Amino acid sequence: MDKSRWGKRIKAFRKLKGYTQIQFSDAIGVSLSIVGEVERGQRVPSEAFLERTVETLGIPIAELKPPID
């Protein structure tokens, strides 16, 4: 799994929905540093992180998954 591709998509959808990193981290119940690490591609998002992300952003998981090359 390409960590940076997950992070780029999460960041794009977060911004599209109007969340700052602080607001988003509060909404999904993780620290700001974890959100930053995921968005920078330094951490693979956990299953719980992804579940909370799609719920908070109101998108299906299929929209969030990076395309396969």
All heavy atoms as TSV, in Angstrom:
chain	resi	resn	atom	element	x	y	z
A	1	MET	N	N	0.849	-1.182	0.000
A	1	MET	CA	C	0.000	0.000	0.000
A	1	MET	C	C	0.890	1.239	0.000
A	1	MET	O	O	1.830	1.340	0.766
A	1	MET	CB	C	-0.886	-0.012	1.243
A	1	MET	CG	C	-1.714	1.223	1.379
A	1	MET	SD	S	-2.669	1.361	2.909
A	1	MET	CE	C	-3.246	-0.259	3.193
A	2	ASP	N	N	0.615	2.165	-0.849
A	2	ASP	CA	C	1.383	3.392	-0.953
A	2	ASP	C	C	0.838	4.409	0.045
A	2	ASP	O	O	-0.232	4.985	-0.157
A	2	ASP	CB	C	1.311	3.910	-2.378
A	2	ASP	CG	C	2.189	5.119	-2.618
A	2	ASP	OD1	O	2.654	5.737	-1.643
A	2	ASP	OD2	O	2.400	5.454	-3.788
A	3	LYS	N	N	1.604	4.639	1.106
A	3	LYS	CA	C	1.160	5.544	2.178
A	3	LYS	C	C	0.900	6.959	1.673
A	3	LYS	O	O	-0.057	7.599	2.083
A	3	LYS	CB	C	2.206	5.595	3.295
A	3	LYS	CG	C	2.409	4.307	4.018
A	3	LYS	CD	C	3.397	4.453	5.147
A	3	LYS	CE	C	4.796	4.564	4.626
A	3	LYS	NZ	N	5.824	4.468	5.660
A	4	SER	N	N	1.761	7.440	0.782
A	4	SER	CA	C	1.608	8.822	0.330
A	4	SER	C	C	0.342	9.021	-0.489
A	4	SER	O	O	-0.272	10.091	-0.436
A	4	SER	CB	C	2.833	9.272	-0.463
A	4	SER	OG	O	2.934	8.576	-1.681
A	5	ARG	N	N	-0.077	8.000	-1.217
A	5	ARG	CA	C	-1.293	8.135	-2.033
A	5	ARG	C	C	-2.533	8.205	-1.146
A	5	ARG	O	O	-3.462	8.954	-1.439
A	5	ARG	CB	C	-1.374	7.002	-3.037
A	5	ARG	CG	C	-0.227	7.117	-4.055
A	5	ARG	CD	C	-0.210	6.005	-5.004
A	5	ARG	NE	N	-1.172	6.326	-6.056
A	5	ARG	CZ	C	-1.605	5.441	-6.934
A	5	ARG	NH1	N	-1.181	4.211	-6.896
A	5	ARG	NH2	N	-2.466	5.793	-7.847
A	6	TRP	N	N	-2.563	7.400	-0.057
A	6	TRP	CA	C	-3.677	7.496	0.890
A	6	TRP	C	C	-3.721	8.906	1.465
A	6	TRP	O	O	-4.776	9.534	1.539
A	6	TRP	CB	C	-3.508	6.492	2.031
A	6	TRP	CG	C	-4.002	5.126	1.747
A	6	TRP	CD1	C	-3.243	4.026	1.475
A	6	TRP	CD2	C	-5.365	4.693	1.712
A	6	TRP	NE1	N	-4.048	2.941	1.276
A	6	TRP	CE2	C	-5.355	3.322	1.421
A	6	TRP	CE3	C	-6.578	5.332	1.900
A	6	TRP	CZ2	C	-6.518	2.571	1.318
A	6	TRP	CZ3	C	-7.736	4.588	1.800
A	6	TRP	CH2	C	-7.704	3.228	1.503
A	7	GLY	N	N	-2.565	9.382	1.888
A	7	GLY	CA	C	-2.496	10.697	2.524
A	7	GLY	C	C	-2.957	11.827	1.617
A	7	GLY	O	O	-3.681	12.722	2.046
A	8	LYS	N	N	-2.546	11.773	0.375
A	8	LYS	CA	C	-2.943	12.816	-0.576
A	8	LYS	C	C	-4.452	12.831	-0.778
A	8	LYS	O	O	-5.072	13.890	-0.854
A	8	LYS	CB	C	-2.236	12.605	-1.918
A	8	LYS	CG	C	-0.775	12.946	-1.882
A	8	LYS	CD	C	-0.107	12.633	-3.207
A	8	LYS	CE	C	1.383	12.876	-3.124
A	8	LYS	NZ	N	2.078	12.494	-4.348
A	9	ARG	N	N	-5.056	11.655	-0.863
A	9	ARG	CA	C	-6.510	11.588	-1.077
A	9	ARG	C	C	-7.264	12.049	0.165
A	9	ARG	O	O	-8.250	12.771	0.068
A	9	ARG	CB	C	-6.917	10.187	-1.498
A	9	ARG	CG	C	-6.318	9.872	-2.865
A	9	ARG	CD	C	-6.912	8.743	-3.599
A	9	ARG	NE	N	-8.343	8.742	-3.755
A	9	ARG	CZ	C	-9.008	9.276	-4.778
A	9	ARG	NH1	N	-8.356	9.936	-5.709
A	9	ARG	NH2	N	-10.312	9.147	-4.862
A	10	ILE	N	N	-6.797	11.629	1.330
A	10	ILE	CA	C	-7.442	12.060	2.574
A	10	ILE	C	C	-7.367	13.569	2.707
A	10	ILE	O	O	-8.361	14.228	3.009
A	10	ILE	CB	C	-6.814	11.345	3.787
A	10	ILE	CG1	C	-7.194	9.862	3.756
A	10	ILE	CG2	C	-7.239	12.008	5.095
A	10	ILE	CD1	C	-6.414	8.990	4.719
A	11	LYS	N	N	-6.197	14.129	2.437
A	11	LYS	CA	C	-6.021	15.584	2.528
A	11	LYS	C	C	-6.935	16.311	1.538
A	11	LYS	O	O	-7.573	17.308	1.889
A	11	LYS	CB	C	-4.565	15.948	2.252
A	11	LYS	CG	C	-4.273	17.417	2.372
A	11	LYS	CD	C	-2.796	17.687	2.153
A	11	LYS	CE	C	-2.470	19.157	2.307
A	11	LYS	NZ	N	-1.025	19.400	2.163
A	12	ALA	N	N	-7.015	15.813	0.320
A	12	ALA	CA	C	-7.849	16.456	-0.700
A	12	ALA	C	C	-9.318	16.454	-0.287
A	12	ALA	O	O	-10.001	17.489	-0.385
A	12	ALA	CB	C	-7.679	15.750	-2.045
A	13	PHE	N	N	-9.819	15.315	0.197
A	13	PHE	CA	C	-11.220	15.252	0.620
A	13	PHE	C	C	-11.463	16.087	1.880
A	13	PHE	O	O	-12.507	16.716	2.006
A	13	PHE	CB	C	-11.664	13.803	0.838
A	13	PHE	CG	C	-12.074	13.113	-0.424
A	13	PHE	CD1	C	-11.261	12.160	-1.003
A	13	PHE	CD2	C	-13.273	13.422	-1.048
A	13	PHE	CE1	C	-11.631	11.510	-2.176
A	13	PHE	CE2	C	-13.661	12.791	-2.217
A	13	PHE	CZ	C	-12.838	11.829	-2.780
A	14	ARG	N	N	-10.496	16.084	2.800
A	14	ARG	CA	C	-10.642	16.908	4.014
A	14	ARG	C	C	-10.798	18.373	3.638
A	14	ARG	O	O	-11.695	19.065	4.113
A	14	ARG	CB	C	-9.407	16.723	4.916
A	14	ARG	CG	C	-9.394	17.679	6.098
A	14	ARG	CD	C	-8.147	17.563	6.932
A	14	ARG	NE	N	-6.900	17.865	6.281
A	14	ARG	CZ	C	-6.449	19.091	6.022
A	14	ARG	NH1	N	-7.169	20.154	6.325
A	14	ARG	NH2	N	-5.269	19.270	5.459
A	15	LYS	N	N	-9.933	18.839	2.746
A	15	LYS	CA	C	-9.996	20.241	2.321
A	15	LYS	C	C	-11.280	20.530	1.537
A	15	LYS	O	O	-11.889	21.585	1.712
A	15	LYS	CB	C	-8.774	20.596	1.481
A	15	LYS	CG	C	-7.519	20.716	2.302
A	15	LYS	CD	C	-6.370	21.186	1.441
A	15	LYS	CE	C	-5.249	21.703	2.307
A	15	LYS	NZ	N	-4.266	22.438	1.521
A	16	LEU	N	N	-11.669	19.591	0.682
A	16	LEU	CA	C	-12.892	19.745	-0.098
A	16	LEU	C	C	-14.104	19.937	0.820
A	16	LEU	O	O	-15.001	20.722	0.522
A	16	LEU	CB	C	-13.094	18.531	-1.004
A	16	LEU	CG	C	-14.284	18.566	-1.945
A	16	LEU	CD1	C	-14.102	19.643	-3.006
A	16	LEU	CD2	C	-14.457	17.213	-2.611
A	17	LYS	N	N	-14.106	19.224	1.940
A	17	LYS	CA	C	-15.213	19.306	2.892
A	17	LYS	C	C	-15.062	20.465	3.876
A	17	LYS	O	O	-15.915	20.679	4.733
A	17	LYS	CB	C	-15.363	17.993	3.665
A	17	LYS	CG	C	-15.675	16.801	2.781
A	17	LYS	CD	C	-17.057	16.891	2.177
A	17	LYS	CE	C	-17.377	15.654	1.356
A	17	LYS	NZ	N	-18.786	15.565	1.031
A	18	GLY	N	N	-13.971	21.225	3.770
A	18	GLY	CA	C	-13.801	22.439	4.569
A	18	GLY	C	C	-13.243	22.246	5.968
A	18	GLY	O	O	-13.368	23.142	6.804
A	19	TYR	N	N	-12.599	21.121	6.224
A	19	TYR	CA	C	-12.011	20.872	7.537
A	19	TYR	C	C	-10.557	21.324	7.573
A	19	TYR	O	O	-9.800	21.051	6.636
A	19	TYR	CB	C	-12.015	19.375	7.865
A	19	TYR	CG	C	-13.334	18.792	8.269
A	19	TYR	CD1	C	-14.164	18.190	7.334
A	19	TYR	CD2	C	-13.750	18.818	9.595
A	19	TYR	CE1	C	-15.375	17.624	7.699
A	19	TYR	CE2	C	-14.969	18.260	9.966
A	19	TYR	CZ	C	-15.761	17.667	9.016
A	19	TYR	OH	O	-16.960	17.110	9.394
A	20	THR	N	N	-10.160	21.965	8.664
A	20	THR	CA	C	-8.739	22.153	8.932
A	20	THR	C	C	-8.225	20.843	9.511
A	20	THR	O	O	-9.020	19.974	9.906
A	20	THR	CB	C	-8.490	23.275	9.946
A	20	THR	OG1	O	-9.046	22.888	11.214
A	20	THR	CG2	C	-9.085	24.606	9.480
A	21	GLN	N	N	-6.928	20.690	9.611
A	21	GLN	CA	C	-6.388	19.475	10.224
A	21	GLN	C	C	-6.842	19.354	11.677
A	21	GLN	O	O	-7.158	18.257	12.136
A	21	GLN	CB	C	-4.858	19.458	10.167
A	21	GLN	CG	C	-4.296	18.983	8.873
A	21	GLN	CD	C	-2.798	18.764	8.943
A	21	GLN	OE1	O	-2.102	19.355	9.763
A	21	GLN	NE2	N	-2.294	17.912	8.064
A	22	ILE	N	N	-6.887	20.472	12.382
A	22	ILE	CA	C	-7.315	20.447	13.787
A	22	ILE	C	C	-8.772	20.009	13.900
A	22	ILE	O	O	-9.109	19.143	14.708
A	22	ILE	CB	C	-7.101	21.820	14.453
A	22	ILE	CG1	C	-5.606	22.133	14.546
A	22	ILE	CG2	C	-7.751	21.881	15.835
A	22	ILE	CD1	C	-5.289	23.552	14.959
A	23	GLN	N	N	-9.641	20.601	13.102
A	23	GLN	CA	C	-11.056	20.228	13.124
A	23	GLN	C	C	-11.243	18.760	12.759
A	23	GLN	O	O	-12.037	18.058	13.371
A	23	GLN	CB	C	-11.847	21.098	12.142
A	23	GLN	CG	C	-11.949	22.541	12.539
A	23	GLN	CD	C	-12.470	23.408	11.400
A	23	GLN	OE1	O	-12.254	23.117	10.225
A	23	GLN	NE2	N	-13.150	24.488	11.766
A	24	PHE	N	N	-10.497	18.322	11.765
A	24	PHE	CA	C	-10.615	16.939	11.305
A	24	PHE	C	C	-10.126	15.964	12.367
A	24	PHE	O	O	-10.776	14.959	12.638
A	24	PHE	CB	C	-9.838	16.770	9.994
A	24	PHE	CG	C	-9.997	15.429	9.366
A	24	PHE	CD1	C	-11.234	15.010	8.891
A	24	PHE	CD2	C	-8.915	14.583	9.232
A	24	PHE	CE1	C	-11.385	13.769	8.302
A	24	PHE	CE2	C	-9.056	13.340	8.647
A	24	PHE	CZ	C	-10.291	12.933	8.185
A	25	SER	N	N	-9.003	16.263	12.989
A	25	SER	CA	C	-8.478	15.366	14.024
A	25	SER	C	C	-9.454	15.265	15.184
A	25	SER	O	O	-9.681	14.179	15.727
A	25	SER	CB	C	-7.094	15.814	14.503
A	25	SER	OG	O	-7.143	17.038	15.192
A	26	ASP	N	N	-10.071	16.381	15.559
A	26	ASP	CA	C	-11.094	16.359	16.617
A	26	ASP	C	C	-12.301	15.524	16.197
A	26	ASP	O	O	-12.832	14.749	16.985
A	26	ASP	CB	C	-11.553	17.772	16.962
A	26	ASP	CG	C	-10.533	18.586	17.732
A	26	ASP	OD1	O	-9.575	17.982	18.282
A	26	ASP	OD2	O	-10.679	19.815	17.796
A	27	ALA	N	N	-12.720	15.680	14.951
A	27	ALA	CA	C	-13.915	14.987	14.464
A	27	ALA	C	C	-13.726	13.468	14.409
A	27	ALA	O	O	-14.670	12.723	14.672
A	27	ALA	CB	C	-14.306	15.506	13.080
A	28	ILE	N	N	-12.519	13.020	14.075
A	28	ILE	CA	C	-12.310	11.573	13.967
A	28	ILE	C	C	-11.665	10.986	15.217
A	28	ILE	O	O	-11.471	9.773	15.296
A	28	ILE	CB	C	-11.532	11.177	12.695
A	28	ILE	CG1	C	-10.097	11.689	12.714
A	28	ILE	CG2	C	-12.266	11.628	11.449
A	28	ILE	CD1	C	-9.222	11.127	11.592
A	29	GLY	N	N	-11.333	11.837	16.171
A	29	GLY	CA	C	-10.839	11.350	17.462
A	29	GLY	C	C	-9.412	10.843	17.474
A	29	GLY	O	O	-9.105	9.884	18.174
A	30	VAL	N	N	-8.561	11.481	16.692
A	30	VAL	CA	C	-7.130	11.151	16.724
A	30	VAL	C	C	-6.343	12.435	16.914
A	30	VAL	O	O	-6.861	13.531	16.728
A	30	VAL	CB	C	-6.652	10.414	15.440
A	30	VAL	CG1	C	-7.402	9.115	15.236
A	30	VAL	CG2	C	-6.768	11.297	14.217
A	31	SER	N	N	-5.078	12.283	17.241
A	31	SER	CA	C	-4.259	13.474	17.464
A	31	SER	C	C	-3.950	14.173	16.139
A	31	SER	O	O	-3.955	13.558	15.072
A	31	SER	CB	C	-2.947	13.099	18.158
A	31	SER	OG	O	-2.106	12.385	17.278
A	32	LEU	N	N	-3.679	15.452	16.257
A	32	LEU	CA	C	-3.303	16.253	15.100
A	32	LEU	C	C	-2.046	15.681	14.446
A	32	LEU	O	O	-1.930	15.652	13.218
A	32	LEU	CB	C	-3.071	17.701	15.528
A	32	LEU	CG	C	-2.589	18.684	14.480
A	32	LEU	CD1	C	-3.581	18.777	13.331
A	32	LEU	CD2	C	-2.362	20.045	15.114
A	33	SER	N	N	-1.121	15.187	15.243
A	33	SER	CA	C	0.127	14.643	14.685
A	33	SER	C	C	-0.144	13.406	13.823
A	33	SER	O	O	0.514	13.217	12.789
A	33	SER	CB	C	1.138	14.327	15.788
A	33	SER	OG	O	0.665	13.335	16.647
A	34	ILE	N	N	-1.104	12.585	14.215
A	34	ILE	CA	C	-1.435	11.402	13.405
A	34	ILE	C	C	-2.018	11.824	12.062
A	34	ILE	O	O	-1.640	11.288	11.015
A	34	ILE	CB	C	-2.391	10.455	14.161
A	34	ILE	CG1	C	-1.640	9.793	15.319
A	34	ILE	CG2	C	-2.981	9.399	13.218
A	34	ILE	CD1	C	-2.505	8.927	16.207
A	35	VAL	N	N	-2.920	12.786	12.070
A	35	VAL	CA	C	-3.483	13.276	10.805
A	35	VAL	C	C	-2.359	13.805	9.911
A	35	VAL	O	O	-2.296	13.478	8.724
A	35	VAL	CB	C	-4.557	14.364	11.044
A	35	VAL	CG1	C	-4.961	15.026	9.734
A	35	VAL	CG2	C	-5.770	13.782	11.739
A	36	GLY	N	N	-1.468	14.583	10.485
A	36	GLY	CA	C	-0.348	15.125	9.707
A	36	GLY	C	C	0.545	14.036	9.134
A	36	GLY	O	O	0.952	14.100	7.970
A	37	GLU	N	N	0.846	13.024	9.942
A	37	GLU	CA	C	1.696	11.925	9.476
A	37	GLU	C	C	1.027	11.146	8.345
A	37	GLU	O	O	1.690	10.774	7.377
A	37	GLU	CB	C	2.036	10.988	10.635
A	37	GLU	CG	C	2.989	11.604	11.629
A	37	GLU	CD	C	3.166	10.779	12.889
A	37	GLU	OE1	O	2.603	9.664	12.976
A	37	GLU	OE2	O	3.874	11.252	13.802
A	38	VAL	N	N	-0.261	10.911	8.463
A	38	VAL	CA	C	-0.989	10.211	7.397
A	38	VAL	C	C	-0.978	11.056	6.128
A	38	VAL	O	O	-0.660	10.556	5.036
A	38	VAL	CB	C	-2.432	9.871	7.831
A	38	VAL	CG1	C	-3.274	9.422	6.632
A	38	VAL	CG2	C	-2.442	8.806	8.913
A	39	GLU	N	N	-1.286	12.324	6.245
A	39	GLU	CA	C	-1.348	13.186	5.064
A	39	GLU	C	C	0.013	13.364	4.394
A	39	GLU	O	O	0.085	13.533	3.184
A	39	GLU	CB	C	-1.959	14.542	5.424
A	39	GLU	CG	C	-3.436	14.447	5.709
A	39	GLU	CD	C	-4.112	15.794	5.875
A	39	GLU	OE1	O	-3.429	16.842	5.837
A	39	GLU	OE2	O	-5.344	15.801	6.042
A	40	ARG	N	N	1.090	13.324	5.171
A	40	ARG	CA	C	2.434	13.443	4.595
A	40	ARG	C	C	2.981	12.109	4.087
A	40	ARG	O	O	4.079	12.058	3.542
A	40	ARG	CB	C	3.405	14.024	5.633
A	40	ARG	CG	C	3.189	15.489	5.929
A	40	ARG	CD	C	4.310	16.067	6.779
A	40	ARG	NE	N	4.481	15.384	8.057
A	40	ARG	CZ	C	3.803	15.652	9.175
A	40	ARG	NH1	N	2.885	16.606	9.180
A	40	ARG	NH2	N	4.044	14.977	10.279
A	41	GLY	N	N	2.225	11.033	4.274
A	41	GLY	CA	C	2.660	9.733	3.807
A	41	GLY	C	C	3.664	9.061	4.723
A	41	GLY	O	O	4.376	8.149	4.311
A	42	GLN	N	N	3.718	9.484	5.975
A	42	GLN	CA	C	4.650	8.904	6.938
A	42	GLN	C	C	4.018	7.775	7.750
A	42	GLN	O	O	4.716	7.094	8.486
A	42	GLN	CB	C	5.159	9.987	7.897
A	42	GLN	CG	C	5.936	11.068	7.205
A	42	GLN	CD	C	6.267	12.222	8.117
A	42	GLN	OE1	O	5.517	12.534	9.041
A	42	GLN	NE2	N	7.385	12.867	7.853
A	43	ARG	N	N	2.727	7.605	7.625
A	43	ARG	CA	C	2.005	6.586	8.395
A	43	ARG	C	C	0.882	6.023	7.535
A	43	ARG	O	O	0.195	6.762	6.841
A	43	ARG	CB	C	1.417	7.244	9.645
A	43	ARG	CG	C	0.573	6.325	10.500
A	43	ARG	CD	C	-0.131	7.098	11.610
A	43	ARG	NE	N	0.768	7.546	12.626
A	43	ARG	CZ	C	0.790	7.074	13.866
A	43	ARG	NH1	N	-0.068	6.157	14.244
A	43	ARG	NH2	N	1.637	7.548	14.741
A	44	VAL	N	N	0.691	4.720	7.623
A	44	VAL	CA	C	-0.437	4.073	6.948
A	44	VAL	C	C	-1.662	4.269	7.836
A	44	VAL	O	O	-1.606	4.010	9.041
A	44	VAL	CB	C	-0.181	2.564	6.752
A	44	VAL	CG1	C	-1.401	1.877	6.175
A	44	VAL	CG2	C	1.031	2.334	5.869
A	45	PRO	N	N	-2.767	4.757	7.281
A	45	PRO	CA	C	-3.960	4.940	8.109
A	45	PRO	C	C	-4.513	3.592	8.572
A	45	PRO	O	O	-4.576	2.645	7.786
A	45	PRO	CB	C	-4.951	5.659	7.189
A	45	PRO	CG	C	-4.463	5.381	5.808
A	45	PRO	CD	C	-2.984	5.165	5.893
A	46	SER	N	N	-4.873	3.526	9.841
A	46	SER	CA	C	-5.459	2.293	10.379
A	46	SER	C	C	-6.875	2.122	9.840
A	46	SER	O	O	-7.477	3.066	9.296
A	46	SER	CB	C	-5.499	2.350	11.903
A	46	SER	OG	O	-6.436	3.325	12.330
A	47	GLU	N	N	-7.400	0.935	10.021
A	47	GLU	CA	C	-8.771	0.672	9.592
A	47	GLU	C	C	-9.742	1.590	10.328
A	47	GLU	O	O	-10.662	2.139	9.729
A	47	GLU	CB	C	-9.133	-0.789	9.837
A	47	GLU	CG	C	-10.469	-1.172	9.257
A	47	GLU	CD	C	-10.743	-2.661	9.373
A	47	GLU	OE1	O	-9.819	-3.454	9.179
A	47	GLU	OE2	O	-11.913	-3.007	9.650
A	48	ALA	N	N	-9.524	1.783	11.632
A	48	ALA	CA	C	-10.392	2.662	12.422
A	48	ALA	C	C	-10.296	4.103	11.918
A	48	ALA	O	O	-11.307	4.807	11.822
A	48	ALA	CB	C	-10.025	2.594	13.902
A	49	PHE	N	N	-9.088	4.550	11.594
A	49	PHE	CA	C	-8.882	5.894	11.049
A	49	PHE	C	C	-9.688	6.053	9.769
A	49	PHE	O	O	-10.393	7.053	9.581
A	49	PHE	CB	C	-7.389	6.111	10.773
A	49	PHE	CG	C	-7.019	7.482	10.274
A	49	PHE	CD1	C	-6.441	8.409	11.124
A	49	PHE	CD2	C	-7.227	7.839	8.949
A	49	PHE	CE1	C	-6.079	9.671	10.654
A	49	PHE	CE2	C	-6.876	9.095	8.476
A	49	PHE	CZ	C	-6.296	10.020	9.339
A	50	LEU	N	N	-9.605	5.064	8.876
A	50	LEU	CA	C	-10.334	5.136	7.606
A	50	LEU	C	C	-11.841	5.109	7.811
A	50	LEU	O	O	-12.565	5.866	7.156
A	50	LEU	CB	C	-9.898	3.997	6.683
A	50	LEU	CG	C	-8.458	4.078	6.175
A	50	LEU	CD1	C	-8.099	2.813	5.415
A	50	LEU	CD2	C	-8.252	5.310	5.320
A	51	GLU	N	N	-12.306	4.271	8.721
A	51	GLU	CA	C	-13.749	4.201	8.996
A	51	GLU	C	C	-14.270	5.544	9.503
A	51	GLU	O	O	-15.311	6.022	9.054
A	51	GLU	CB	C	-14.043	3.098	10.007
A	51	GLU	CG	C	-13.903	1.709	9.437
A	51	GLU	CD	C	-14.025	0.618	10.490
A	51	GLU	OE1	O	-14.276	0.923	11.675
A	51	GLU	OE2	O	-13.869	-0.558	10.122
A	52	ARG	N	N	-13.558	6.142	10.440
A	52	ARG	CA	C	-13.986	7.441	10.982
A	52	ARG	C	C	-13.885	8.540	9.929
A	52	ARG	O	O	-14.699	9.458	9.888
A	52	ARG	CB	C	-13.158	7.798	12.209
A	52	ARG	CG	C	-13.464	6.913	13.385
A	52	ARG	CD	C	-12.726	7.378	14.624
A	52	ARG	NE	N	-12.312	6.218	15.371
A	52	ARG	CZ	C	-11.133	6.049	15.930
A	52	ARG	NH1	N	-10.210	6.988	15.846
A	52	ARG	NH2	N	-10.849	4.961	16.586
A	53	THR	N	N	-12.869	8.424	9.071
A	53	THR	CA	C	-12.678	9.422	8.013
A	53	THR	C	C	-13.848	9.428	7.049
A	53	THR	O	O	-14.417	10.484	6.760
A	53	THR	CB	C	-11.354	9.158	7.262
A	53	THR	OG1	O	-10.263	9.357	8.165
A	53	THR	CG2	C	-11.203	10.079	6.062
A	54	VAL	N	N	-14.223	8.252	6.539
A	54	VAL	CA	C	-15.315	8.220	5.564
A	54	VAL	C	C	-16.639	8.612	6.216
A	54	VAL	O	O	-17.472	9.259	5.576
A	54	VAL	CB	C	-15.425	6.864	4.832
A	54	VAL	CG1	C	-14.178	6.603	4.007
A	54	VAL	CG2	C	-15.698	5.712	5.761
A	55	GLU	N	N	-16.820	8.249	7.471
A	55	GLU	CA	C	-18.041	8.640	8.182
A	55	GLU	C	C	-18.098	10.157	8.359
A	55	GLU	O	O	-19.126	10.784	8.087
A	55	GLU	CB	C	-18.081	7.955	9.546
A	55	GLU	CG	C	-19.339	8.258	10.329
A	55	GLU	CD	C	-19.350	7.518	11.656
A	55	GLU	OE1	O	-19.166	6.289	11.660
A	55	GLU	OE2	O	-19.538	8.199	12.684
A	56	THR	N	N	-17.000	10.750	8.778
A	56	THR	CA	C	-16.949	12.192	9.010
A	56	THR	C	C	-17.093	12.979	7.714
A	56	THR	O	O	-17.806	13.988	7.668
A	56	THR	CB	C	-15.628	12.567	9.711
A	56	THR	OG1	O	-15.579	11.899	10.969
A	56	THR	CG2	C	-15.515	14.068	9.923
A	57	LEU	N	N	-16.439	12.509	6.663
A	57	LEU	CA	C	-16.476	13.231	5.391
A	57	LEU	C	C	-17.707	12.901	4.559
A	57	LEU	O	O	-17.980	13.576	3.565
A	57	LEU	CB	C	-15.203	12.933	4.584
A	57	LEU	CG	C	-13.888	13.373	5.234
A	57	LEU	CD1	C	-12.714	12.977	4.351
A	57	LEU	CD2	C	-13.880	14.864	5.514
A	58	GLY	N	N	-18.428	11.862	4.948
A	58	GLY	CA	C	-19.644	11.503	4.226
A	58	GLY	C	C	-19.384	10.976	2.829
A	58	GLY	O	O	-20.127	11.303	1.891
A	59	ILE	N	N	-18.333	10.185	2.691
A	59	ILE	CA	C	-17.999	9.612	1.388
A	59	ILE	C	C	-17.861	8.098	1.527
A	59	ILE	O	O	-17.525	7.598	2.597
A	59	ILE	CB	C	-16.690	10.210	0.819
A	59	ILE	CG1	C	-15.511	9.976	1.781
A	59	ILE	CG2	C	-16.857	11.679	0.503
A	59	ILE	CD1	C	-14.169	10.369	1.231
A	60	PRO	N	N	-18.101	7.361	0.446
A	60	PRO	CA	C	-17.884	5.915	0.496
A	60	PRO	C	C	-16.382	5.607	0.481
A	60	PRO	O	O	-15.588	6.367	-0.094
A	60	PRO	CB	C	-18.570	5.388	-0.763
A	60	PRO	CG	C	-18.725	6.557	-1.655
A	60	PRO	CD	C	-18.704	7.793	-0.810
A	61	ILE	N	N	-16.000	4.503	1.093
A	61	ILE	CA	C	-14.588	4.117	1.145
A	61	ILE	C	C	-13.996	3.993	-0.246
A	61	ILE	O	O	-12.827	4.290	-0.468
A	61	ILE	CB	C	-14.375	2.832	1.976
A	61	ILE	CG1	C	-12.886	2.575	2.237
A	61	ILE	CG2	C	-15.004	1.638	1.299
A	61	ILE	CD1	C	-12.221	3.488	3.195
A	62	ALA	N	N	-14.799	3.591	-1.223
A	62	ALA	CA	C	-14.310	3.454	-2.596
A	62	ALA	C	C	-13.799	4.783	-3.155
A	62	ALA	O	O	-12.871	4.808	-3.957
A	62	ALA	CB	C	-15.407	2.893	-3.488
A	63	GLU	N	N	-14.384	5.882	-2.723
A	63	GLU	CA	C	-13.930	7.208	-3.162
A	63	GLU	C	C	-12.579	7.565	-2.584
A	63	GLU	O	O	-11.808	8.285	-3.182
A	63	GLU	CB	C	-14.939	8.284	-2.764
A	63	GLU	CG	C	-16.214	8.266	-3.535
A	63	GLU	CD	C	-16.026	8.714	-4.967
A	63	GLU	OE1	O	-15.305	9.692	-5.220
A	63	GLU	OE2	O	-16.593	8.054	-5.851
A	64	LEU	N	N	-12.304	7.062	-1.401
A	64	LEU	CA	C	-11.085	7.401	-0.685
A	64	LEU	C	C	-9.892	6.564	-1.135
A	64	LEU	O	O	-8.767	7.028	-1.117
A	64	LEU	CB	C	-11.314	7.224	0.814
A	64	LEU	CG	C	-10.286	7.843	1.746
A	64	LEU	CD1	C	-10.160	9.332	1.510
A	64	LEU	CD2	C	-10.675	7.576	3.184
A	65	LYS	N	N	-10.153	5.338	-1.559
A	65	LYS	CA	C	-9.065	4.435	-1.931
A	65	LYS	C	C	-8.304	4.996	-3.126
A	65	LYS	O	O	-8.904	5.415	-4.122
A	65	LYS	CB	C	-9.592	3.050	-2.290
A	65	LYS	CG	C	-10.062	2.275	-1.103
A	65	LYS	CD	C	-10.503	0.887	-1.508
A	65	LYS	CE	C	-10.996	0.122	-0.305
A	65	LYS	NZ	N	-11.479	-1.208	-0.664
A	66	PRO	N	N	-6.967	4.993	-3.033
A	66	PRO	CA	C	-6.177	5.460	-4.178
A	66	PRO	C	C	-6.356	4.538	-5.368
A	66	PRO	O	O	-6.511	3.331	-5.203
A	66	PRO	CB	C	-4.735	5.383	-3.668
A	66	PRO	CG	C	-4.808	5.245	-2.196
A	66	PRO	CD	C	-6.139	4.630	-1.893
A	67	PRO	N	N	-6.348	5.090	-6.561
A	67	PRO	CA	C	-6.467	4.242	-7.753
A	67	PRO	C	C	-5.240	3.338	-7.875
A	67	PRO	O	O	-4.147	3.690	-7.464
A	67	PRO	CB	C	-6.532	5.231	-8.908
A	67	PRO	CG	C	-6.093	6.534	-8.370
A	67	PRO	CD	C	-6.215	6.495	-6.888
A	68	ILE	N	N	-5.444	2.164	-8.441
A	68	ILE	CA	C	-4.356	1.212	-8.649
A	68	ILE	C	C	-3.735	1.491	-10.016
A	68	ILE	O	O	-4.450	1.646	-11.000
A	68	ILE	CB	C	-4.883	-0.233	-8.591
A	68	ILE	CG1	C	-5.476	-0.499	-7.200
A	68	ILE	CG2	C	-3.786	-1.229	-8.909
A	68	ILE	CD1	C	-6.211	-1.814	-7.096
A	69	ASP	N	N	-2.428	1.558	-10.026
A	69	ASP	CA	C	-1.732	1.810	-11.310
A	69	ASP	C	C	-1.740	0.580	-12.166
A	69	ASP	O	O	-1.624	-0.499	-11.771
A	69	ASP	CB	C	-0.290	2.255	-11.061
A	69	ASP	CG	C	-0.246	3.663	-10.475
A	69	ASP	OD1	O	-1.152	4.441	-10.735
A	69	ASP	OD2	O	0.740	3.950	-9.761
